[in-house]
C-alpha cells in the first residue's frame, strides 16, 4: 500500500460495494479511511456493525472522501449523479462499479475534467480471487489507474483493458462465476444420476474444478493441450466430449456470452 492512504467512500454499498469494503479492510486499509452510503437505515446499521466503518449520507461522502466508488445499480446511477454531481470537485477520482455504464455517462453528469475509472470485478473477491478489469476514462491519468489497481489488487488479480472491451469483460469474467457454478451444479446432478451420493459428487467435482483451474493458471499451457492430455483415443473422455459437442455446448457458451454483452449495452442505453 502507498505511504499515503486515501479516504474512500463506497456509494451504494450493496453486494459489489460490500465486496470492495471487505476486501480493502482485509488488505489493511484503515476503517477510519473508509466511508459507505446505503439507501436503507437497516442496511446502514448492518454495514457499520459488520465492518466498523462510518455510514454517512451521499453529500458527506462526497465532501470527505478523496475517492468515490460508485456501486449503485446502473439504472439508479443517473439519479444519483444528478443529486451529487454538482457537489463533486473536478479533481476527485470517481471509480465506477456500475455494469454497462461507460465513463462518458459519468463525464456528462460530473464537472468538466473529473477523472473516472471504470472497474469490473466479480464475486470471488470474497475469497481474494477476483478478476478485476480497469479502464481509464478521458480525464484519468496513469496515477489514477495505479490507485485503482492498489485498491483492487488485494481482492485478486487486476488487468488494464481499453474501455471499449469492458462490455466483453462483463460478459466473460463479471458474470463468469455463474457459468462455472451452473456447470458444477449440472455435474453434481450427473454424479447423482450415475449413483453417487450428493456429498461425494460435490467433493469430487469441486476439487476437480479447483485442480483444473490451478493447472490452467500455473502450467502456462493452452486449455486445448490440457484437455487433450486427459483425452485418450477411444477412451471415456472423448466419448463425453463428443456428446458435449453434439449438444452444442460450445455454441451455447458463445451465445450466452454475446447475450450478456448485449445486456450490458442495453443497461447503458436504458440508463441514458
C-alpha positions as CSV (number, residue, x, y, z in Angstrom):
1,X,0.0,0.0,0.0
2,X,1.3,3.5,-0.8
3,X,2.5,5.6,2.1
4,X,-0.5,7.9,1.9
5,X,-3.8,6.2,2.4
6,X,-6.7,7.9,0.6
7,X,-10.2,8.2,2.1
8,X,-12.5,6.1,0.0
9,X,-16.3,6.3,0.0
10,X,-18.3,3.4,-1.4
11,X,-21.6,5.0,-2.5
12,X,-24.3,2.4,-2.7
13,X,-22.8,-0.4,-0.7
14,X,-24.8,-3.3,-2.0
15,X,-23.3,-6.7,-2.9
16,X,-20.5,-5.3,-5.1
17,X,-19.8,-2.3,-2.8
18,X,-19.6,-4.6,0.2
19,X,-17.1,-6.8,-1.7
20,X,-14.9,-3.8,-2.1
21,X,-15.3,-2.6,1.5
22,X,-14.4,-6.0,2.9
23,X,-11.5,-6.5,0.6
24,X,-10.0,-3.2,1.5
25,X,-10.3,-3.9,5.2
26,X,-8.7,-7.4,4.7
27,X,-5.8,-5.7,2.9
28,X,-5.2,-3.4,5.9
29,X,-6.9,-0.3,4.7
30,X,-7.8,1.6,7.9
31,X,-11.5,1.5,8.8
32,X,-11.3,5.2,9.6
33,X,-10.4,5.8,6.0
34,X,-13.5,4.1,4.6
35,X,-17.0,5.5,4.3
36,X,-20.1,3.9,3.0
37,X,-23.6,5.0,2.0
38,X,-26.8,2.9,1.9
39,X,-30.3,3.7,1.0
40,X,-31.9,1.8,3.9
41,X,-31.2,2.5,7.5
42,X,-31.2,-1.2,8.3
43,X,-28.5,-1.8,5.7
44,X,-26.5,1.2,7.1
45,X,-26.6,-0.2,10.6
46,X,-25.6,-3.7,9.3
47,X,-22.5,-2.3,7.5
48,X,-21.4,-0.2,10.4
49,X,-21.7,-3.2,12.8
50,X,-20.1,-5.7,10.5
51,X,-17.1,-3.6,9.3
52,X,-16.7,-0.7,11.8
53,X,-16.9,1.9,9.0
54,X,-18.9,5.2,9.1
55,X,-22.1,5.0,7.1
56,X,-23.0,8.5,6.0
57,X,-25.2,10.3,3.5
58,X,-24.1,10.9,0.0
59,X,-23.2,14.5,0.5
60,X,-21.0,13.8,3.5
61,X,-19.3,11.1,1.4
62,X,-18.6,13.5,-1.5
63,X,-17.3,16.1,0.9
64,X,-15.0,13.9,3.0
65,X,-13.7,11.2,0.6
66,X,-10.9,11.6,-1.8
67,X,-12.1,8.7,-3.9
68,X,-15.7,8.0,-4.7
69,X,-16.5,4.4,-5.7
70,X,-20.0,4.4,-7.3
71,X,-21.6,1.0,-6.7
72,X,-25.3,1.6,-7.3
73,X,-27.3,-0.4,-9.8
74,X,-26.9,1.0,-13.4
75,X,-30.5,2.1,-13.6
76,X,-30.0,4.2,-10.4
77,X,-26.8,5.9,-11.5
78,X,-28.4,8.9,-13.3
79,X,-30.5,9.9,-10.4
80,X,-27.5,9.6,-8.0
81,X,-25.3,11.7,-10.3
82,X,-28.0,14.3,-10.7
83,X,-28.0,14.5,-6.9
84,X,-24.3,14.6,-6.1
85,X,-22.8,15.8,-9.4
86,X,-22.8,19.5,-8.7
87,X,-21.0,18.9,-5.4
88,X,-18.2,16.7,-6.7
89,X,-14.9,18.7,-7.1
90,X,-13.4,18.3,-10.6
91,X,-10.2,16.7,-9.3
92,X,-11.8,14.0,-7.2
93,X,-11.3,10.5,-8.5
94,X,-14.6,8.6,-9.3
95,X,-14.5,4.8,-9.7
96,X,-17.5,3.3,-11.4
97,X,-18.5,-0.3,-10.5
98,X,-21.8,0.1,-12.5
99,X,-22.0,-2.7,-15.1
100,X,-22.5,-1.5,-18.6
101,X,-22.1,2.3,-18.0
102,X,-19.3,4.0,-19.9
103,X,-17.2,6.7,-18.4
104,X,-18.8,9.1,-20.8
105,X,-22.1,8.6,-18.9
106,X,-20.3,10.0,-15.8
107,X,-18.5,12.7,-17.6
108,X,-21.8,14.2,-18.9
109,X,-23.1,14.4,-15.3
110,X,-19.9,15.5,-13.4
111,X,-17.9,18.7,-13.5
112,X,-15.6,19.0,-16.6
113,X,-12.3,17.3,-16.1
114,X,-13.4,14.8,-13.4
115,X,-11.3,11.7,-13.6
116,X,-13.3,8.5,-13.9
117,X,-12.0,4.9,-13.9
118,X,-14.3,2.1,-14.9
119,X,-13.9,-1.2,-13.0
120,X,-15.5,-4.6,-13.5
121,X,-14.8,-7.1,-10.7
122,X,-16.5,-10.4,-9.7
123,X,-17.7,-12.2,-6.6
124,X,-14.6,-14.3,-6.0
125,X,-13.4,-11.1,-4.4
126,X,-15.0,-12.7,-1.3
127,X,-12.1,-15.2,-1.2
128,X,-9.5,-12.8,-2.6
129,X,-9.6,-14.5,-6.0
130,X,-11.4,-11.9,-8.0
131,X,-10.6,-10.9,-11.6
132,X,-10.8,-7.1,-11.9
133,X,-10.6,-5.2,-15.2
134,X,-9.7,-1.5,-15.0
135,X,-10.1,1.1,-17.7
136,X,-9.3,4.8,-17.8
137,X,-11.8,7.5,-18.8
138,X,-11.0,10.6,-20.8
139,X,-9.6,12.5,-17.8
140,X,-8.0,9.7,-15.8
141,X,-4.2,9.6,-15.6
142,X,-1.7,6.8,-15.0
143,X,-1.7,7.8,-11.4
144,X,-5.5,7.3,-11.2
145,X,-5.2,3.9,-12.7
146,X,-2.4,2.9,-10.3
147,X,-4.5,4.0,-7.3
148,X,-7.5,1.9,-8.6
149,X,-5.2,-1.1,-9.0
150,X,-3.9,-0.6,-5.5
151,X,-7.4,-0.7,-4.2
152,X,-8.4,-3.9,-6.1
153,X,-5.2,-6.0,-6.1
154,X,-5.9,-7.3,-2.6
155,X,-9.2,-8.8,-4.0
156,X,-7.3,-10.9,-6.5
157,X,-5.8,-10.2,-10.0
158,X,-6.2,-7.0,-11.9
159,X,-5.8,-6.2,-15.6
160,X,-5.9,-3.0,-17.6
161,X,-8.1,-3.0,-20.7
162,X,-9.3,-0.4,-23.2
163,X,-12.8,0.8,-22.1
164,X,-14.1,-0.5,-25.5
165,X,-13.6,-4.0,-24.2
166,X,-15.4,-3.6,-20.9
167,X,-18.8,-5.0,-22.1
168,X,-17.0,-8.1,-23.2
169,X,-15.2,-8.3,-19.8
170,X,-18.5,-8.0,-18.1
171,X,-19.9,-11.0,-20.1
172,X,-16.7,-13.1,-19.7
173,X,-15.5,-12.6,-16.1
174,X,-18.0,-10.3,-14.4
175,X,-20.8,-12.8,-15.0
176,X,-18.3,-15.7,-15.4
177,X,-18.6,-17.3,-11.9
178,X,-22.3,-18.0,-12.6
179,X,-21.4,-20.1,-15.6
180,X,-19.0,-22.2,-13.6
181,X,-21.5,-22.7,-10.8
182,X,-24.1,-23.8,-13.3
183,X,-21.7,-26.3,-14.8
184,X,-20.7,-27.7,-11.4
185,X,-24.4,-27.9,-10.4
186,X,-25.1,-29.9,-13.6
187,X,-22.1,-32.2,-13.0
188,X,-23.2,-32.9,-9.4
189,X,-26.6,-33.8,-10.7
190,X,-25.0,-36.1,-13.2
191,X,-23.0,-37.7,-10.5
192,X,-26.2,-38.4,-8.5
193,X,-27.8,-39.9,-11.7
194,X,-24.8,-42.2,-12.0
195,X,-25.3,-43.5,-8.5
196,X,-23.0,-41.3,-6.3
197,X,-24.2,-39.7,-3.0
198,X,-24.7,-36.0,-3.4
199,X,-21.9,-35.1,-1.0
200,X,-19.4,-37.4,-2.7
201,X,-20.3,-35.9,-6.1
202,X,-19.9,-32.4,-4.7
203,X,-16.5,-33.1,-3.3
204,X,-15.3,-34.8,-6.5
205,X,-16.4,-32.0,-8.8
206,X,-15.4,-29.1,-6.6
207,X,-11.8,-30.4,-6.1
208,X,-11.6,-31.3,-9.8
209,X,-12.6,-27.7,-10.6
210,X,-10.0,-26.3,-8.2
211,X,-7.3,-28.5,-9.6
212,X,-8.1,-27.8,-13.2
213,X,-8.2,-24.0,-12.5
214,X,-4.8,-24.2,-10.8
215,X,-3.3,-26.1,-13.7
216,X,-4.7,-23.6,-16.2
217,X,-3.2,-20.7,-14.2
218,X,0.2,-22.3,-13.3
219,X,1.1,-24.6,-16.2
220,X,1.1,-21.9,-18.9
221,X,-0.4,-24.5,-21.3
222,X,-3.2,-23.8,-23.7
223,X,-6.5,-25.3,-22.5
224,X,-6.7,-27.4,-25.6
225,X,-3.4,-29.1,-24.7
226,X,-4.5,-29.7,-21.2
227,X,-7.8,-31.2,-22.4
228,X,-6.0,-33.5,-24.9
229,X,-3.8,-34.8,-22.1
230,X,-7.0,-36.2,-20.5
231,X,-8.4,-37.5,-23.8
232,X,-7.1,-40.9,-24.7
233,X,-8.0,-42.5,-28.1
234,X,-11.3,-44.4,-27.9
235,X,-11.5,-43.7,-24.1
236,X,-14.2,-42.4,-21.8
237,X,-13.3,-38.7,-22.1
238,X,-13.5,-38.5,-25.8
239,X,-16.9,-40.1,-25.7
240,X,-18.1,-37.5,-23.2
241,X,-16.6,-34.6,-25.2
242,X,-18.3,-35.9,-28.4
243,X,-21.7,-35.7,-26.6
244,X,-20.9,-32.2,-25.4
245,X,-20.1,-31.1,-28.9
246,X,-23.2,-32.9,-30.3
247,X,-25.4,-31.0,-27.9
248,X,-23.8,-27.7,-28.9
249,X,-22.2,-26.8,-25.6
250,X,-19.6,-24.6,-27.2
251,X,-22.1,-22.8,-29.3
252,X,-24.4,-22.3,-26.3
253,X,-21.5,-20.6,-24.4
254,X,-20.7,-18.3,-27.3
255,X,-24.4,-17.3,-27.5
256,X,-24.6,-16.9,-23.7
257,X,-21.6,-14.5,-23.6
258,X,-23.0,-12.5,-26.5
259,X,-26.3,-12.2,-24.7
260,X,-24.5,-11.0,-21.5
261,X,-22.5,-8.4,-23.6
262,X,-25.7,-7.2,-25.3
263,X,-27.5,-6.8,-22.0
264,X,-24.6,-4.7,-20.7
265,X,-25.1,-2.4,-23.7
266,X,-28.8,-2.3,-23.1
267,X,-28.3,-1.2,-19.5
268,X,-26.2,1.7,-20.6
269,X,-28.8,2.7,-23.2
270,X,-31.7,2.5,-20.7
271,X,-29.8,4.5,-18.1
272,X,-29.3,7.3,-20.6
